[in-house]
Amino acid sequence: MGHPQADAVLGGGLRPGSLHEVFAKGAGGFAALLALRMAGRKSLFWVRPDYEAMEYGALSPNGLLELGGDPRGLIQVRTRNAGDALAAAHDILACPHVGALLLEIEGMPKCLDLVAGRRLSLAAAESGVTAILLRNGALPAPSAALTRWQVACAPSPASDDDWGHPVFDAQLIRHRAGGLGRFLMKWNLQHACFETADPGAVVRAPADRPAHQKVAI
């Protein structure tokens, strides 16, 4: 991941060819950046039902470029419902030439049960493709994921130019292979990796006016 403390807890970094789960409180960009990091120079598939775009916004290729990614390597898959999204995810994970899969599913659909999670995990292990499962508006439940993250947005340092480097308050709350932890992570736009954010440099917007941010993804 690039973040030294998180990588140490993870035993060297996020394990490829595994299923990882992200519960985001308005910080779905963390899952996108995580998938971008894991994809490397290969294609990143982003699978989401149609209603996700209406609820959480459409994707911006320019935003991905500003965050250090290559829009030419992003393949978006839109489906009718969560069941179709799961089916598409299985087909994508069967191809070892894919860099990473980001599967975005809202709420607690019946099709995404423990059995479905195990199938995703096995498919990722067989092909070596990393799968990131983004859960919007969902509650933690039994899962086959190797890691589970709870993530919220944090303020960017005031010294950052323009709209700043995204900062996340990321908690590793489940890790089948090791320890847990809570990390303040800043996304490095130039090197496309996470790094340690300086808590002393993080400031909040004045209470008398709302914070202004450019939406990148």
C-alpha positions in Angstrom: 0.0 0.0 0.0 3.0 2.3 0.6 1.8 3.2 4.1 4.6 1.7 6.4 2.5 1.1 9.5 -0.4 -0.5 7.6 2.0 -2.6 5.5 3.7 -3.9 8.7 0.4 -5.0 10.2 -0.6 -6.6 6.9 2.6 -8.6 6.8 4.1 -6.7 3.9 1.1 -5.1 2.3 -2.4 -6.0 1.0 -2.3 -9.6 -0.2 -3.1 -9.9 -3.9 -5.4 -12.6 -5.2 -7.7 -12.1 -2.2 -11.0 -10.5 -1.3 -10.9 -7.3 0.7 -14.0 -5.5 2.0 -14.4 -1.8 2.5 -17.2 -0.1 4.5 -17.0 3.5 3.6 -18.7 6.4 5.3 -18.7 8.9 2.4 -15.2 7.7 1.5 -15.7 5.3 -1.4 -12.7 6.9 -3.0 -10.5 4.9 -0.6 -11.7 1.6 -2.2 -11.1 3.1 -5.7 -7.6 4.2 -4.8 -6.9 0.8 -3.2 -8.0 -1.0 -6.3 -6.0 1.4 -8.5 -2.9 0.6 -6.4 -3.5 -3.1 -6.7 -4.2 -3.0 -10.4 -0.7 -1.6 -11.2 -0.3 -1.4 -15.0 -3.1 -3.9 -15.7 -6.8 -3.1 -16.3 -9.0 -2.1 -13.4 -12.6 -3.3 -13.7 -15.2 -1.3 -11.7 -18.6 -3.2 -11.5 -21.6 -1.5 -10.0 -25.4 -1.7 -10.5 -27.0 1.2 -12.3 -28.6 2.7 -9.2 -25.2 3.2 -7.6 -24.4 5.9 -10.1 -27.6 7.8 -9.3 -27.0 7.5 -5.5 -23.3 8.0 -5.3 -22.4 9.8 -8.5 -20.9 8.8 -11.9 -17.2 8.2 -12.4 -14.9 10.9 -13.8 -12.0 9.8 -16.0 -10.4 13.2 -15.4 -10.7 12.7 -11.7 -8.9 9.3 -12.0 -6.1 11.0 -14.0 -5.7 13.7 -11.4 -5.3 11.0 -8.7 -2.5 9.3 -10.6 -4.4 6.7 -12.5 -4.8 6.0 -16.2 -8.4 6.3 -17.5 -7.4 4.1 -20.4 -6.9 1.2 -18.0 -10.4 1.6 -16.4 -13.2 -0.6 -17.6 -16.7 0.3 -16.2 -19.3 -2.4 -16.0 -22.9 -1.3 -15.2 -25.5 -3.9 -14.4 -29.3 -4.0 -13.7 -29.0 -5.2 -10.1 -26.7 -6.7 -7.4 -27.2 -10.2 -8.7 -26.0 -9.3 -12.2 -23.0 -7.4 -10.6 -22.0 -10.6 -8.7 -22.2 -12.7 -11.9 -20.1 -10.1 -13.8 -17.5 -10.1 -11.0 -17.1 -13.9 -11.2 -16.5 -13.7 -14.9 -13.9 -11.0 -14.5 -12.1 -12.8 -11.7 -11.7 -15.8 -13.9 -9.3 -13.9 -16.1 -5.7 -13.8 -14.7 -4.8 -10.8 -17.0 -7.0 -8.4 -15.0 -5.2 -6.2 -12.6 -7.9 -5.7 -10.0 -11.7 -5.8 -9.5 -13.7 -3.2 -7.6 -17.2 -4.5 -6.9 -19.6 -1.8 -5.5 -22.8 -3.0 -3.9 -25.1 -1.0 -1.8 -27.0 -2.2 1.3 -27.6 -5.9 2.3 -28.9 -7.7 -0.8 -29.8 -11.4 -0.2 -27.6 -12.5 -3.1 -24.4 -11.2 -1.3 -24.4 -13.8 1.5 -21.5 -15.8 3.0 -21.6 -18.4 0.2 -21.3 -15.7 -2.5 -18.4 -14.1 -0.6 -16.6 -17.4 -0.4 -17.1 -17.9 -4.2 -15.6 -14.5 -4.8 -12.7 -15.3 -2.5 -12.0 -18.6 -4.2 -12.2 -17.1 -7.7 -9.7 -14.3 -6.7 -7.3 -16.9 -5.2 -7.4 -19.1 -8.3 -6.7 -16.3 -10.8 -4.5 -14.1 -8.6 -6.7 -11.1 -9.2 -7.3 -8.8 -6.2 -11.0 -8.1 -5.5 -12.1 -5.1 -3.5 -15.7 -5.2 -2.3 -17.1 -1.7 -1.6 -20.1 -1.8 0.7 -22.2 1.4 0.7 -24.9 1.7 3.4 -24.2 -1.8 4.7 -23.6 -3.3 8.1 -20.7 -5.7 8.8 -21.8 -9.3 8.6 -20.0 -12.7 8.4 -17.7 -12.6 5.4 -15.0 -14.5 3.6 -12.9 -11.4 3.0 -9.3 -11.6 4.1 -9.5 -8.0 5.4 -12.3 -5.6 6.3 -11.8 -1.8 6.5 -14.0 0.9 7.9 -13.1 4.2 6.3 -14.1 7.8 6.7 -12.8 11.0 5.1 -10.3 13.2 6.9 -9.3 16.8 6.2 -6.4 17.4 3.8 -3.4 19.3 5.0 -3.8 23.1 4.6 -0.4 23.3 2.9 -1.6 21.2 -0.1 -1.9 23.0 -3.4 -5.3 23.3 -5.2 -7.7 20.6 -3.8 -5.1 18.7 -1.9 -4.1 15.1 -1.4 -7.1 12.9 -0.2 -6.7 11.8 3.5 -8.6 8.9 5.0 -9.2 7.7 8.5 -8.8 3.9 7.9 -9.5 1.2 10.4 -8.5 -2.4 9.8 -11.2 -4.1 11.8 -10.7 -7.6 10.5 -7.6 -9.5 9.3 -7.6 -13.2 9.0 -3.8 -13.4 8.7 -2.7 -10.9 11.4 -3.3 -7.8 13.5 -5.5 -4.8 13.3 -5.0 -1.1 13.4 -6.1 2.4 12.7 -4.2 4.6 10.3 -4.4 8.2 9.0 -3.6 7.7 5.3 -2.8 10.3 2.7 -2.9 9.4 -1.0 0.2 10.5 -2.9 -0.9 11.8 -6.2 2.5 11.6 -7.9 3.4 8.0 -6.8 -0.1 6.6 -6.6 0.3 5.1 -3.2 -0.7 5.7 0.4 1.6 7.3 2.9 1.4 8.5 6.5 -0.5 11.7 7.0 0.8 14.2 9.5 -1.9 14.7 12.1 -0.4 18.1 13.0 -0.8 19.4 9.4 -4.5 18.4 9.2 -6.9 21.3 9.7 -10.7 21.5 9.6 -12.7 24.1 7.7 -13.9 27.0 9.9 -17.2 26.4 11.5 -18.8 29.5 9.9 -18.4 28.2 6.4 -18.6 24.7 4.7 -15.5 23.0 3.4 -15.0 23.2 -0.4 -13.8 20.2 -2.3 -13.5 19.2 -5.9 -15.1 15.8 -6.5 -12.5 13.6 -8.2 -14.3 10.3 -8.4 
